[in-house]
């Protein structure tokens, strides 16, 4: 295992490269601790990266759709991009409802 870091916020970016680059994908990891923000890692690769969303129940670690939904609800999207999948649409709706409920502007 490499370095163990404790941070306040973490951002992971998957970036597909154009055909004229020396790799097909770049993965960036950015971290924030207090007021300091830093790029801590850049990985270049030709194979498509994959992700797993796991939950540790104390005795067993297993794949979890709940963890996936929790992470997906925190995705940063550009304003002009529309959600691509039904899952993204559902997550965006739930996220917007939560924001409206907090602001007091939500009506059923």
N, C-alpha and C positions, 0 to 999 in steps of 0.2 A: 504494500500500500504506500502511496506517496504521502504528500503533506496533508495534514488535517487542519482545515481552516474553519473558524467560526465567524460568520458574517451576518449582517442584518438583512440584506437582499442579494439575490442571485439572478442573473439573466443568462440564458443560454440561447444562442442564435445559430440557426442552421441556414447556411447560405449556399445556394447552388451556383456554380461558376459557369461562365460562358465557355464555349468550345475552345477558345484560344488560350485559356489558362493552363497551367501545368498540372492542375488537379481538378476534379469534378465538384468537390464539396469543401467548404471551410466551416468549421464549428468554432464559435467564439464563446468564451465564458468570461462574464464580467461580474464583479462583486462590489458591494458597498458595505462599509462598516463605518458607522457614524456619518461624518461629512465627507469621508474619502471614498472615491470610486476608482476602480482599477480594472483594466483588462488583465486577467490572470492566466489565460491560456488561449492559444489558437492552434487548432488541429487541421491539417490538410489531408484529405483522403480522396481516393478514387471510387471506392465502394460507398453506396448510399448508407448514411448513418442510420442506426435504429435506436429506438428508445423502449424502455420498459417502465411501467408504473407499478410499484410494489407496495404492499402494506405489511408491516411487521406487527403481528398480534401478540408479541411477547414470547411465543413458543414456536411460531412458524412464520415464514415470509412467503407471501403468495401474490400473484397478479391481482390487481384491483381496479375495477372500473370506477369505483368511487374516488380513488386517488387520481386517475386519469381525468375525471370530471373536475375535480378540485384544481388540478394544475391548468386544465384547459380554460377554466373560468378566469384565469389570470393572464391570458394571452394578450399581447399588445398587437392591435391591428391598426393599419392605416385607415384613415377615414373613408377613402374611396374604395376600399376593398370590401367585397361582400363575403359573408360566410360561405364556405364551399359545401360543407356537408350538413346533413340534418343534425348531427351531434353539435356542431359549432352553432347552428341556428338556435337549438334548444338552450345551449349554455349561454348564448348572448341574451336570449329572452329572459332567462332566470336572473342573470346578472343585472339586466336593466330593471326588472321588477324589484330586486333588492335595493337598488339605488333609489328608485322612486318611493319605495316604502320608507326608507330612511329619511328622505326629504319631505315626506308627508303628502306627496302629490299622487299617490297610487290609489286608483279606484277599481274595484272588481266589476 
